[in-house]
Amino acid sequence: MAKLEYRLLDIENGYPALYHYNSIPRDEIVTRFLCDYFIKDGVVYEKTSNAIEPPLHVIYVKKATDEIPIPMNRRSTVGMGFIVMEIREYREDANEYPIIQNMELSDLTDIAIIGQCNYLTLEGVEWEQTSLEVDEDRQTYVLYVKKTS
């Protein structure tokens, strides 16, 4: 197990720690390092960078001013005993992004592999990744994609 900390990108206040995890699996750190967004306590944060300060892994974030979290009542119905990933269609200026597919994955390595891909084919349609987020409030990873031309 390793340590992870989310810090606010706030130079004037010395990069204050927002959240600290004293015992987190290393594969979860890898997956979180890949995420562009982090949602916790109803706030959407955008990752700006990450760092390693042994033995601590650090993800620097700023509040995303143009994003709102998916409501808790929209929690996925899948995931009993699995890691949940929603694949949602990204649309510019949309209030809500439709779910293309819900996935139940057996381990975080699967999330990391999908999270690193630029393109994903679902039911014969090719999609391009726009971002990946971890939504702690809903206990879900969300991959946003748009149709390729």
C-alpha positions in Angstrom: 0.0 0.0 0.0 1.1 3.5 -0.7 0.1 7.1 0.3 -1.7 9.6 -2.0 -2.5 13.2 -1.5 -4.6 15.6 -3.5 -3.4 19.2 -3.2 -4.9 22.4 -4.4 -2.8 24.3 -6.9 -2.6 27.4 -4.8 0.9 28.9 -4.7 0.0 31.7 -2.3 -1.2 29.3 0.4 1.5 26.7 0.0 -0.5 24.0 -2.0 -2.8 22.9 0.8 -3.7 19.3 1.0 -7.4 18.6 0.2 -7.5 14.8 0.7 -5.0 12.3 2.0 -5.1 8.5 1.7 -2.7 6.7 4.0 -3.2 3.3 2.5 -4.1 3.0 -1.1 -3.2 0.3 -3.6 -0.5 1.3 -6.1 -2.7 0.3 -9.1 -5.3 2.8 -7.9 -2.6 5.5 -7.8 -1.6 4.6 -11.4 -5.3 4.9 -12.4 -5.8 8.2 -10.6 -2.7 9.6 -12.1 -4.3 9.0 -15.5 -7.5 10.8 -14.6 -8.1 14.4 -15.8 -10.8 15.1 -13.3 -11.5 14.2 -9.6 -14.9 14.6 -8.0 -15.3 14.5 -4.2 -17.8 16.1 -1.8 -19.8 17.6 -4.8 -16.8 19.5 -6.2 -15.2 18.8 -9.6 -11.4 19.3 -9.6 -9.2 19.3 -12.7 -5.8 17.7 -12.5 -3.0 20.1 -13.3 0.0 17.7 -12.6 1.2 14.9 -10.4 4.4 14.2 -8.5 6.2 11.7 -6.3 7.7 12.9 -3.0 8.7 9.5 -1.6 6.8 7.9 0.0 4.0 10.2 -1.0 2.2 10.4 -4.4 0.7 13.8 -5.1 -2.0 15.0 -7.5 -2.3 18.7 -7.9 -5.8 20.0 -8.8 -7.7 23.2 -9.3 -11.5 23.7 -9.1 -13.0 23.2 -12.5 -15.1 26.3 -13.0 -17.0 25.0 -16.1 -17.9 21.5 -14.8 -20.7 20.3 -12.5 -20.7 16.8 -11.0 -23.2 14.2 -12.1 -25.9 14.1 -9.4 -25.8 11.3 -6.8 -29.2 10.0 -7.8 -27.6 9.2 -11.2 -25.4 6.5 -9.6 -24.8 3.5 -11.8 -26.9 0.4 -11.0 -24.0 -1.9 -11.9 -21.0 -2.6 -9.9 -21.8 -5.1 -7.2 -18.3 -6.4 -6.4 -16.8 -4.8 -9.5 -15.2 -1.6 -10.5 -17.7 0.6 -12.4 -16.8 2.6 -15.5 -19.3 4.6 -17.4 -18.6 5.6 -20.9 -20.4 8.8 -21.8 -20.6 10.8 -25.0 -19.0 14.2 -24.6 -20.9 17.0 -26.3 -19.7 20.6 -26.3 -21.8 22.8 -24.1 -24.1 20.0 -22.9 -25.6 19.9 -19.5 -25.7 16.1 -19.4 -23.6 13.6 -21.2 -25.5 10.4 -22.3 -24.3 7.0 -21.2 -23.1 4.9 -24.1 -22.2 1.9 -22.0 -21.8 0.8 -18.4 -18.9 -1.5 -17.7 -18.1 -3.7 -14.8 -14.4 -4.4 -14.6 -12.6 -6.8 -12.4 -9.5 -4.8 -11.6 -7.9 -1.3 -11.8 -5.5 -2.5 -14.5 -8.5 -2.7 -16.9 -9.4 0.9 -16.1 -5.8 2.0 -16.6 -5.6 0.3 -20.0 -8.9 1.8 -21.2 -7.9 5.2 -19.7 -4.7 5.2 -21.8 -6.3 4.5 -25.1 -7.0 7.3 -27.5 -9.6 5.4 -29.4 -12.2 2.8 -28.4 -14.6 0.8 -30.6 -18.0 0.0 -29.1 -20.5 -2.0 -31.1 -18.7 -1.1 -34.4 -18.5 2.6 -33.7 -15.1 4.3 -33.1 -14.9 6.8 -30.3 -12.1 9.2 -29.3 -11.3 9.8 -25.6 -11.7 13.4 -24.4 -11.1 12.8 -20.7 -11.2 10.4 -17.8 -12.4 11.1 -14.3 -12.8 9.4 -10.9 -16.0 10.3 -9.3 -15.6 9.3 -5.6 -19.1 10.5 -4.7 -20.6 8.0 -7.0 -17.8 5.4 -6.8 -17.4 5.4 -10.5 -14.8 6.0 -13.2 -16.1 7.9 -16.2 -14.6 7.9 -19.6 -15.8 10.7 -21.9 -15.6 10.1 -25.6 -16.8 11.6 -28.9 -17.4 9.9 -32.2 -14.6 10.0 -34.7 -15.3 11.5 -38.1 
